[in-house]
Amino acid sequence: MTVLDQFVAFAKDLPADRREPLDEVLGAIMATYSTEHAFSDAEAVELDRRVAEPKPEYSSPATIAELLGKRFKA
């Protein structure tokens, strides 16, 4: 049984008055879900590669500020 199956079983056992907040939260999650900006397969592979990098290199706060036009706390 998946977590989703377990959740559905749990939700079905709730009294009707306790399901309303659940309906609101799930509705909000579904309303914000979009594949419009999903990563392509190639982008996902590149992200996985970068996250697995044993010694990652990061831009300095000054470089970020230069690119974005505002300062960030280091």
N, C-alpha and C positions, 0 to 999 in steps of 0.2 A: 504494500500500500504506500503510495507516494505521500509526501507532505500535503499536497493539494487535496488528495482523497481524504486524508485525516482531517483537514480543515473543513471540508465540505460536510463530513459526518458531524464534526463538532458544531458547525453553524446550524445544521438541520435540527439538532437537539436543543438549541436555545429557544426560550420562549419568544414569541413574536415581538414583544416590547424590547427585548435585548438585542434583536437582530437589526434594528433601525440604525444604530451607530455603525455597525458593521457594513451595512448597505452603503452608508455615506462614504466610509473610508474606501471601500472597494470601488465605488463609483468614481471617486476622485483619482484613484490609481489608474483605472481604465481610461478616464478622460485625458490623463496626461501621457499615456503611452502612445508612442509614435515610432514608426520605423523610418520616417522621413529622413532622420539624421543618423541612421544606423551606420556603423562602420562596414566597409566592404570586407570581403574575405581577406584580401591582401593587407588592408589596414589592421585587421584583427591579428593577423600573423605578425606584422611589424610591432604592434603594441605588445604582444606576448614576448617577442624577442627582446624588446627594450626593458620590459619589467624583469626578465630573467637575467639581465646583464649583471655580472658579479661585482663590477666596479663602475657604477654609473657616473656620468659626468653631468653636472648641473650648471646652468647659467648663473652668473653672479647677480645679486640684487640690482647692481648698477645697469647691467645689460637689460634686465627685465624692465626697469624703470625707463630706460632709453626707448625700448620697443613699445611700451604701453603708455608712456607719458606720465607715469606717477610712481611715487616711491613705495616700496614695500618694506615691512620690517624684516630684518634678517634673522 
